[in-house]
Amino acid sequence: MLGQTGAQPIFILPEGTLRQIGKDAQKTNIAAAKAVADSVRTTLGPKGMDKMLVDTIGDVVITNDGATILDEMEIDHPAAKMMVEVAKTQEDEVGDGTTTAVVLAGELLEKAGELIDQGIHPSIIIRGYRIAKTKSLEVLDKLAKTVTVDSPELEKIAMTAMTGKGSEAAKESLAKLAVKAVKSIIEDDEIDTDNIKIEKRRGGSIDDTELIEGLVIDKEVVHAAMPKTVRDAKIALIDSALEIKETETDAQIRITNPEQLKGFIEQENAMLKEMVDKIVKSGCNVVFCQKGIDDLAQHYLAKNKIMAVRRVKKSDMKTLAKATGASIITNLDELTEDELGYAGIVEEKKVAGEEIIFVRKCKNPKAVSILIRGGTEHVVDEAKRAMEDAILGVAAAIKSGKIVTGGGSTEVEIAKKLREFSETVGGREQLAINAFADAMEVIPKTLASSSGMDTIDTLVELRSLHEKGKTSYGVGVLKGKCIDMEEEGVVEPVKIKTQAIKSASEAAEMILRIDDVITASKVGSESSKSPGAGQGMPPGMM
């Protein structure tokens, strides 16, 4: 029932539809979003705890990566899903800082909920949050320091991104690999991190992780008689099948005697030999084929001492072209020496019981690979996630050219500047700006809490230090006290902070604007027939 004229009720929604209006809707949405933020809050920082996620078939994921946790959780509530979107946006745009963005969004909503309870209208809170967001980004810009491609800070950024992940023990060597990988793929001042391929293999230790100036391909050589190692490799990339194709139109071949059959087979063999002759003529000694290779073609290639790999993924073919300088050929008639790529060595090796192919020592490769090793599957998975964060962090720093200190130091300084600024803003928006400032301090509070420090004492000390102009002081989680983050080498790309503030405030604004939640359920559906349907929250809203 939505309205009433006289004594006659007017029904415009079907039976079984649930509706929450005004403060009830806002409180429910804020509680759902806050629950998502709380689920990842304890993973923040170097001493953040891990989460074990078990799916319906019993597969286990152990991680403290915010994006991975939220991706694995099956979330139904619509407001909670918006928080997952915050994490996904942060992951896509920067690659790191997903937990920061989600925790900040949750805290902004909690502070907004307190203001709503005091009778302040959501539209005033939203206006105040927008003013605070703009001011925060200005403060960030002033706090940021310039970084270049050759700055030693790049390794510190990679180490900061890895701290707290399972690979922390080897973070220095892994950070060097991450920086070297990113530097090698810079092309015309553009960085496409898709050109860094990360492969993982169980076995050995994290210290055995290596950077390959070329590519690792999860395939094996097609024929036993082919060479397993080729030095000074001249590489052909072929995007067509080395097989006899079926005719595109329906056709019948009638063979009436054995001579005709013999002639037909010989003709097929001659066609396959002709294909291989074209490859041999180009001077190539390694073939990567995106499609199939006929058994007889394999035999002819092996006789000519040519290594061949078939059914290579399209993405790997593109990366091989970037790494070796080869052109991808669709017609064998176009295959000439000029179209071939080069690698110092191509070899098939057995790693963790499986054959994989290494394409190494490419000249100035614009695509590289990192092979991650580790004792168990969970260790390798977490090391891979840490390496991805490090690579994306370094790439973000080079792109933006600016970095800020970590450990909550930047957030404390933003909060201080926002409080000073709020005094110049009249009206109730001032309360919203102060609420935004309080929300920013959730990051140092969470870092202090995860390391066993007293959150109130730590925050008071940090505020005092920042009042004295020590803007780079933050929570020294590993030392258990407030320290200078710049001296400690805890730095992050400014884009992590700007994106987190933008995403978190936009998500908070969107959720605050909702004052009516209508959950429709069709009459006769399973949900409306179930016991208790129409009472309380709809399925999945809890």
C-alpha positions as CSV (number, residue, x, y, z in Angstrom):
1,M,0.0,0.0,0.0
2,L,1.5,3.4,-1.0
3,G,-1.4,5.8,-0.5
4,Q,-4.9,6.3,0.9
5,T,-7.8,8.5,-0.2
6,G,-10.6,8.6,2.3
7,A,-11.1,5.0,3.6
8,Q,-10.0,3.4,0.3
9,P,-6.3,2.1,0.3
10,I,-4.5,2.3,-3.1
11,F,-2.1,-0.6,-4.0
12,I,0.5,0.1,-6.7
13,L,3.2,-2.4,-5.7
14,P,2.7,-6.2,-5.9
15,E,2.1,-8.2,-2.7
16,G,5.4,-9.4,-1.1
17,T,7.2,-6.1,-2.0
18,L,9.3,-4.8,0.9
19,R,10.0,-1.2,1.4
20,Q,12.3,0.8,3.7
21,I,11.9,4.6,3.8
22,G,13.9,7.5,5.2
23,K,16.2,7.0,8.1
24,D,15.5,3.2,8.2
25,A,16.8,2.8,4.6
26,Q,19.9,5.0,5.3
27,K,20.8,3.2,8.5
28,T,20.4,-0.2,6.8
29,N,22.6,0.8,3.9
30,I,25.3,2.4,6.2
31,A,25.3,-0.8,8.4
32,A,25.8,-3.0,5.3
33,A,28.6,-0.9,3.9
34,K,30.2,-0.7,7.3
35,A,30.1,-4.5,7.7
36,V,32.1,-4.8,4.4
37,A,34.7,-2.3,5.6
38,D,35.0,-4.1,8.9
39,S,35.6,-7.4,7.2
40,V,38.8,-6.1,5.6
41,R,39.9,-3.5,8.2
42,T,42.1,-5.9,10.2
43,T,44.1,-6.7,7.1
44,L,45.5,-3.2,6.8
45,G,49.2,-2.5,7.2
46,P,52.4,-4.6,7.7
47,K,51.0,-6.4,10.7
48,G,47.5,-6.9,9.2
49,M,45.9,-10.3,9.7
50,D,45.1,-12.7,6.9
51,K,41.7,-14.1,6.0
52,M,41.0,-17.7,5.1
53,L,38.2,-17.9,2.4
54,V,36.7,-21.3,1.7
55,D,34.3,-21.6,-1.2
56,T,31.5,-24.1,-1.8
57,I,33.7,-26.8,-3.2
58,G,36.3,-26.5,-0.4
59,D,39.0,-24.5,-2.3
60,V,40.9,-22.3,0.2
61,V,42.4,-18.9,-0.4
62,I,44.6,-17.3,2.3
63,T,45.3,-13.6,1.8
64,N,45.2,-10.1,3.2
65,D,44.7,-8.4,-0.1
66,G,41.5,-6.4,0.1
67,A,40.5,-6.8,-3.5
68,T,40.9,-10.5,-3.4
69,I,38.9,-10.9,-0.2
70,L,36.0,-8.9,-1.5
71,D,36.1,-10.6,-4.8
72,E,35.9,-14.1,-3.2
73,M,33.1,-13.1,-0.7
74,E,29.6,-13.6,-2.1
75,I,27.9,-10.3,-1.2
76,D,24.2,-9.8,-1.9
77,H,23.3,-6.5,-0.2
78,P,23.1,-3.7,-2.9
79,A,24.8,-1.1,-0.7
80,A,27.5,-3.6,0.2
81,K,28.1,-4.3,-3.5
82,M,28.9,-0.6,-4.0
83,M,31.8,-1.1,-1.5
84,V,33.1,-4.0,-3.6
85,E,32.9,-1.6,-6.6
86,V,35.1,0.8,-4.7
87,A,37.8,-1.9,-4.2
88,K,37.5,-3.0,-7.9
89,T,38.0,0.6,-9.1
90,Q,41.0,1.1,-6.9
91,E,42.5,-2.2,-8.1
92,D,41.9,-1.3,-11.8
93,E,43.2,2.2,-11.5
94,V,46.2,1.8,-9.2
95,G,46.5,-1.8,-8.2
96,D,47.1,-1.1,-4.5
97,G,45.3,0.6,-1.7
98,T,42.1,-1.3,-2.0
99,T,41.8,-1.9,1.7
100,T,42.5,1.8,2.4
101,A,39.7,2.9,0.0
102,V,37.1,0.5,1.4
103,V,37.9,1.3,5.1
104,L,37.8,5.0,4.4
105,A,34.4,4.7,2.6
106,G,33.0,2.7,5.6
107,E,34.3,5.3,8.1
108,L,32.8,8.2,6.0
109,L,29.5,6.5,6.2
110,E,29.7,5.8,9.9
111,K,30.5,9.5,10.6
112,A,27.6,10.5,8.3
113,G,25.3,8.2,10.2
114,E,26.2,10.1,13.5
115,L,25.4,13.4,11.8
116,I,22.0,12.1,10.5
117,D,21.2,11.0,14.1
118,Q,21.9,14.7,15.2
119,G,19.2,15.8,12.6
120,I,21.5,17.0,9.8
121,H,20.1,16.4,6.4
122,P,22.1,14.0,4.1
123,S,22.2,16.6,1.3
124,I,24.2,19.0,3.6
125,I,26.5,16.1,4.6
126,I,27.1,15.3,0.9
127,R,27.8,19.0,0.1
128,G,30.3,19.1,3.0
129,Y,32.0,15.9,1.9
130,R,32.4,17.3,-1.6
131,I,34.1,20.4,-0.3
132,A,36.3,18.3,2.0
133,K,37.2,15.9,-0.9
134,T,38.4,18.9,-3.1
135,K,40.4,20.3,-0.2
136,S,42.0,16.9,0.6
137,L,43.2,16.5,-3.0
138,E,44.7,20.0,-2.9
139,V,46.5,19.2,0.4
140,L,47.8,15.9,-1.2
141,D,49.2,17.8,-4.2
142,K,51.2,20.1,-1.9
143,L,52.5,17.2,0.3
144,A,53.6,15.1,-2.7
145,K,57.3,14.9,-3.7
146,T,58.6,14.4,-7.2
147,V,59.9,11.0,-8.3
148,T,61.7,10.1,-11.6
149,V,62.3,6.8,-13.4
150,D,65.8,6.6,-11.9
151,S,64.8,7.5,-8.3
152,P,65.8,5.0,-5.6
153,E,62.3,5.7,-4.1
154,L,60.8,3.3,-6.7
155,E,62.3,0.3,-4.8
156,K,60.9,1.7,-1.6
157,I,57.4,2.0,-3.2
158,A,57.6,-1.7,-4.3
159,M,58.7,-2.7,-0.7
160,T,55.9,-0.7,0.9
161,A,53.3,-2.4,-1.4
162,M,54.7,-5.9,-0.5
163,T,55.0,-5.3,3.3
164,G,52.4,-7.4,5.1
165,K,52.1,-9.9,2.3
166,G,53.4,-13.5,2.6
167,S,56.6,-12.6,0.6
168,E,57.8,-10.0,3.1
169,A,61.0,-12.0,3.9
170,A,62.3,-11.5,0.3
171,K,60.8,-8.1,-0.3
172,E,64.1,-6.4,-1.1
173,S,65.0,-8.8,-3.9
174,L,61.5,-8.9,-5.2
175,A,61.2,-5.1,-5.2
176,K,64.4,-4.9,-7.4
177,L,62.8,-7.3,-9.9
178,A,59.5,-5.3,-9.9
179,V,61.3,-2.0,-10.6
180,K,63.5,-3.6,-13.3
181,A,60.5,-5.2,-15.0
182,V,58.6,-1.9,-15.1
183,K,61.6,0.1,-16.4
184,S,62.2,-2.4,-19.2
185,I,58.6,-2.1,-20.6
186,I,58.5,1.7,-20.8
187,E,57.7,2.6,-24.4
188,D,57.3,6.2,-25.6
189,D,56.7,7.2,-22.0
190,E,53.8,4.8,-21.8
191,I,53.6,1.9,-19.3
192,D,51.4,-1.1,-20.1
193,T,51.7,-3.5,-17.2
194,D,50.0,-6.2,-19.3
195,N,53.5,-6.6,-20.9
196,I,54.8,-8.0,-17.6
197,K,53.7,-11.6,-17.5
198,I,53.7,-13.2,-14.0
199,E,53.9,-17.0,-13.9
200,K,53.9,-19.0,-10.7
201,R,55.3,-22.5,-9.9
202,R,55.3,-24.3,-6.6
203,G,58.7,-25.5,-5.4
204,G,62.0,-23.9,-4.3
205,S,61.7,-20.7,-2.2
206,I,60.6,-17.2,-2.8
207,D,64.3,-16.2,-3.2
208,D,64.3,-18.4,-6.4
209,T,61.9,-16.0,-8.1
210,E,63.5,-14.6,-11.2
211,L,63.0,-12.0,-13.9
212,I,63.2,-13.3,-17.5
213,E,64.2,-10.7,-20.1
214,G,61.8,-12.3,-22.5
215,L,58.9,-14.7,-21.9
216,V,57.8,-17.8,-20.0
217,I,55.2,-19.9,-21.9
218,D,53.3,-22.6,-20.2
219,K,53.7,-25.0,-23.2
220,E,56.0,-27.8,-24.3
221,V,57.8,-28.7,-27.5
222,V,55.4,-30.6,-29.8
223,H,57.8,-33.4,-31.0
224,A,60.3,-35.5,-29.1
225,A,62.9,-35.3,-31.9
226,M,63.0,-31.5,-31.9
227,P,65.8,-29.7,-30.1
228,K,65.0,-28.7,-26.5
229,T,67.4,-25.8,-26.5
230,V,68.1,-23.3,-29.3
231,R,70.8,-20.6,-29.1
232,D,70.7,-17.5,-31.2
233,A,67.0,-18.3,-31.9
234,K,65.4,-16.8,-35.0
235,I,61.7,-16.9,-34.1
236,A,58.7,-17.1,-36.4
237,L,55.2,-16.3,-35.0
238,I,52.6,-17.9,-37.1
239,D,48.8,-17.3,-36.8
240,S,47.6,-20.1,-39.1
241,A,47.4,-23.8,-38.8
242,L,50.3,-25.9,-40.2
243,E,47.7,-28.5,-41.3
244,I,45.6,-29.3,-44.3
245,K,42.5,-27.2,-44.0
246,E,39.1,-28.5,-44.8
247,T,37.4,-26.8,-47.8
248,E,35.1,-23.9,-46.7
249,T,32.4,-25.1,-49.1
250,D,30.8,-28.5,-48.8
251,A,32.8,-30.8,-51.1
252,Q,33.1,-34.6,-51.7
253,I,36.2,-36.3,-52.9
254,R,35.4,-39.6,-54.6
255,I,38.2,-42.2,-54.6
256,T,37.5,-45.3,-56.5
257,N,40.8,-47.2,-56.4
258,P,43.9,-47.5,-54.2
259,E,46.1,-45.5,-56.7
260,Q,43.9,-42.5,-56.3
261,L,44.0,-42.8,-52.5
262,K,47.8,-43.1,-52.6
263,G,48.0,-40.0,-54.9
264,F,45.6,-38.1,-52.6
265,I,47.8,-38.8,-49.5
266,E,51.0,-38.0,-51.4
267,Q,49.4,-34.6,-52.4
268,E,48.5,-33.8,-48.8
269,N,52.1,-34.7,-47.7
270,A,53.6,-32.6,-50.4
271,M,51.4,-29.6,-49.3
272,L,52.6,-30.0,-45.7
273,K,56.2,-30.4,-46.9
274,E,55.8,-27.2,-48.9
275,M,54.7,-25.3,-45.8
276,V,57.7,-26.5,-43.8
277,D,60.0,-25.6,-46.7
278,K,58.8,-22.0,-46.6
279,I,59.6,-21.9,-42.9
280,V,63.1,-23.5,-43.4
281,K,63.7,-21.0,-46.3
282,S,63.2,-18.0,-44.0
283,G,66.1,-19.2,-41.8
284,C,64.0,-19.6,-38.7
285,N,64.8,-22.2,-36.1
286,V,62.0,-21.7,-33.6
287,V,58.3,-21.6,-34.5
288,F,55.4,-20.5,-32.2
289,C,52.1,-21.4,-33.8
290,Q,48.8,-20.1,-32.5
291,K,46.9,-23.0,-34.1
292,G,47.6,-26.7,-34.6
293,I,50.6,-28.4,-36.3
294,D,50.0,-31.6,-38.2
295,D,51.9,-34.7,-37.1
296,L,53.7,-34.9,-40.5
297,A,54.6,-31.2,-40.4
298,Q,56.1,-31.8,-36.9
299,H,58.2,-34.6,-38.4
300,Y,59.5,-32.4,-41.2
301,L,60.2,-29.6,-38.7
302,A,62.1,-32.0,-36.4
303,K,64.2,-33.3,-39.4
304,N,65.2,-29.6,-40.0
305,K,66.2,-29.2,-36.3
306,I,63.4,-26.6,-35.8
307,M,61.8,-26.3,-32.4
308,A,58.0,-25.8,-32.6
309,V,55.3,-25.0,-30.1
310,R,51.6,-25.1,-31.0
311,R,48.3,-23.7,-29.7
312,V,50.1,-20.7,-28.1
313,K,47.6,-18.2,-26.5
314,K,46.8,-15.0,-28.5
315,S,48.0,-12.9,-25.6
316,D,51.3,-14.8,-25.5
317,M,51.7,-14.3,-29.2
318,K,51.3,-10.5,-28.8
319,T,53.7,-10.5,-25.9
320,L,56.3,-12.6,-27.8
321,A,56.1,-10.1,-30.7
322,K,56.9,-7.3,-28.3
323,A,59.7,-9.2,-26.5
324,T,61.5,-10.6,-29.6
325,G,60.6,-8.0,-32.3
326,A,59.0,-10.6,-34.5
327,S,55.9,-10.0,-36.7
328,I,52.9,-12.3,-36.4
329,I,52.4,-13.9,-39.8
330,T,49.0,-15.2,-41.1
331,N,50.2,-16.3,-44.5
332,L,53.4,-18.4,-44.9
333,D,54.2,-16.8,-48.2
334,E,54.9,-13.5,-46.2
335,L,57.4,-15.2,-44.0
336,T,60.9,-13.8,-44.7
337,E,64.0,-13.2,-42.6
338,D,62.9,-9.6,-41.8
339,E,59.7,-10.9,-40.1
340,L,61.6,-13.1,-37.6
341,G,62.3,-12.2,-34.0
342,Y,65.4,-12.8,-32.0
343,A,66.2,-14.3,-28.6
344,G,69.6,-15.3,-27.2
345,I,68.2,-18.7,-26.1
346,V,64.9,-20.6,-26.2
347,E,64.8,-23.7,-24.0
348,E,62.3,-26.2,-22.6
349,K,62.8,-26.8,-18.9
350,K,61.0,-28.9,-16.3
351,V,59.9,-26.8,-13.3
352,A,57.8,-28.3,-10.5
353,G,57.2,-31.4,-12.6
354,E,55.9,-29.5,-15.7
355,E,57.6,-28.5,-18.9
356,I,57.6,-24.8,-19.6
357,I,59.4,-22.9,-22.3
358,F,61.7,-19.9,-21.6
359,V,62.5,-17.3,-24.2
360,R,65.5,-15.5,-22.8
361,K,68.1,-12.8,-23.6
362,C,65.9,-10.8,-26.0
363,K,67.4,-7.6,-27.3
364,N,65.7,-4.6,-25.6
365,P,62.5,-6.5,-24.9
366,K,59.3,-4.5,-24.4
367,A,57.7,-7.5,-22.7
368,V,59.2,-9.5,-19.8
369,S,58.2,-12.3,-17.4
370,I,58.6,-12.9,-13.7
371,L,58.6,-16.6,-12.6
372,I,57.4,-16.7,-8.9
373,R,58.6,-19.7,-6.8
374,G,57.5,-20.7,-3.3
375,G,57.2,-23.6,-0.9
376,T,53.4,-24.1,-1.1
377,E,50.6,-23.2,-3.4
378,H,49.2,-20.6,-0.9
379,V,52.7,-19.0,-0.6
380,V,53.1,-18.7,-4.3
381,D,49.6,-17.3,-4.8
382,E,50.2,-14.6,-2.1
383,A,53.7,-13.8,-3.5
384,K,52.1,-13.3,-6.9
385,R,49.5,-10.9,-5.5
386,A,52.3,-9.0,-3.7
387,M,54.3,-8.8,-6.9
388,E,51.3,-7.5,-8.9
389,D,50.8,-4.8,-6.2
390,A,54.4,-3.8,-6.4
391,I,54.5,-3.6,-10.2
392,L,51.3,-1.5,-10.3
393,G,52.5,0.7,-7.5
394,V,55.8,1.4,-9.3
395,A,54.0,2.0,-12.6
396,A,51.6,4.5,-10.9
397,A,54.5,6.4,-9.3
398,I,56.3,6.8,-12.6
399,K,53.1,7.8,-14.4
400,S,52.1,10.4,-11.8
401,G,55.7,11.4,-11.0
402,K,54.7,12.1,-7.4
403,I,54.9,10.2,-4.1
404,V,53.8,10.7,-0.5
405,T,54.8,9.2,2.8
406,G,52.8,6.2,4.2
407,G,52.1,4.9,7.7
408,G,49.0,7.1,8.1
409,S,51.2,10.3,8.0
410,T,49.4,11.7,5.0
411,E,46.0,11.1,6.4
412,V,46.8,12.8,9.7
413,E,48.1,15.9,7.8
414,I,45.0,16.0,5.6
415,A,42.8,15.7,8.7
416,K,44.7,18.6,10.4
417,K,44.4,20.8,7.3
418,L,40.7,20.0,6.9
419,R,39.9,21.0,10.5
420,E,41.7,24.3,9.9
421,F,39.8,24.8,6.7
422,S,36.4,24.0,8.2
423,E,36.7,27.1,10.4
424,T,36.5,29.2,7.3
425,V,33.4,27.5,6.1
426,G,30.1,28.6,7.5
427,G,26.9,26.7,8.1
428,R,26.3,23.0,8.9
429,E,28.7,21.9,6.1
430,Q,31.5,22.7,8.7
431,L,30.3,19.6,10.7
432,A,30.5,17.4,7.6
433,I,34.0,18.6,6.8
434,N,35.1,17.8,10.4
435,A,33.5,14.4,10.0
436,F,35.5,13.8,6.8
437,A,38.7,14.8,8.8
438,D,37.8,12.3,11.6
439,A,37.2,9.6,9.0
440,M,40.6,10.2,7.4
441,E,42.2,9.3,10.8
442,V,40.8,5.8,10.6
443,I,43.9,4.7,8.7
444,P,46.5,5.6,11.4
445,K,44.0,4.3,14.1
446,T,43.7,0.9,12.3
447,L,47.5,0.7,11.8
448,A,48.1,1.3,15.5
449,S,45.4,-1.2,16.5
450,S,46.9,-4.0,14.3
451,S,50.3,-3.6,15.9
452,G,49.0,-3.6,19.5
453,M,49.6,0.1,20.1
454,D,47.1,2.3,22.0
455,T,45.0,4.0,19.3
456,I,44.1,7.1,21.3
457,D,47.7,7.7,22.6
458,T,49.1,7.2,19.1
459,L,46.7,9.6,17.5
460,V,47.2,12.3,20.1
461,E,51.0,11.9,19.6
462,L,50.7,12.1,15.8
463,R,48.5,15.2,16.0
464,S,51.0,16.9,18.3
465,L,54.0,16.0,15.9
466,H,52.1,17.3,12.9
467,E,51.2,20.6,14.8
468,K,55.0,21.1,15.1
469,G,55.4,20.7,11.3
470,K,56.6,17.1,11.3
471,T,54.4,16.2,8.4
472,S,56.1,12.9,7.5
473,Y,55.6,11.3,10.9
474,G,53.3,8.2,10.9
475,V,52.6,5.0,12.8
476,G,55.8,2.9,12.9
477,V,54.0,-0.4,13.0
478,L,57.2,-2.6,13.1
479,K,58.8,-0.5,15.8
480,G,55.7,0.1,17.8
481,K,56.0,4.0,18.0
482,C,55.5,7.1,15.9
483,I,58.5,7.6,13.5
484,D,59.5,9.6,10.4
485,M,58.2,7.6,7.4
486,E,60.5,9.4,5.0
487,E,63.6,8.3,6.9
488,E,62.1,4.8,7.1
489,G,61.5,4.6,3.4
490,V,57.7,4.1,3.6
491,V,56.5,5.8,0.5
492,E,53.5,5.3,-1.8
493,P,52.4,6.8,-5.2
494,V,50.2,9.8,-4.7
495,K,47.7,8.2,-7.0
496,I,46.9,5.5,-4.4
497,K,45.7,8.3,-2.0
498,T,43.9,10.4,-4.6
499,Q,42.0,7.5,-6.0
500,A,41.1,6.1,-2.6
501,I,39.7,9.5,-1.5
502,K,37.8,10.0,-4.7
503,S,36.3,6.5,-4.8
504,A,35.4,6.4,-1.0
505,S,33.8,9.8,-1.0
506,E,31.8,9.2,-4.2
507,A,30.5,5.8,-2.9
508,A,29.6,7.4,0.5
509,E,27.7,10.2,-1.3
510,M,25.8,7.7,-3.5
511,I,24.8,5.6,-0.5
512,L,23.7,8.6,1.6
513,R,21.5,9.9,-1.2
514,I,19.3,6.8,-1.0
515,D,16.3,7.2,1.2
516,D,14.0,4.6,-0.2
517,V,14.8,0.9,-0.8
518,I,12.1,-1.1,-2.6
519,T,12.7,-4.8,-2.9
520,A,10.3,-6.4,-5.3
521,S,9.3,-10.0,-5.2
522,K,6.9,-11.5,-7.8
523,V,3.7,-13.0,-6.4
524,G,4.0,-16.8,-6.5
525,S,7.8,-16.7,-6.5
526,E,9.7,-19.1,-4.2
527,S,10.7,-16.2,-1.9
528,S,7.1,-15.1,-1.4
529,K,5.9,-18.7,-0.8
530,S,8.6,-19.3,1.8
531,P,7.7,-19.2,5.5
532,G,8.0,-15.7,6.9
533,A,8.1,-14.1,3.5
534,G,7.1,-10.5,3.8
535,Q,8.4,-10.3,7.3
536,G,11.5,-8.3,8.1
537,M,14.3,-8.1,5.5
538,P,14.1,-9.8,2.1
539,P,16.4,-12.8,1.3
540,G,20.0,-11.6,0.8
541,M,19.4,-8.2,2.5
542,M,20.7,-9.4,5.8
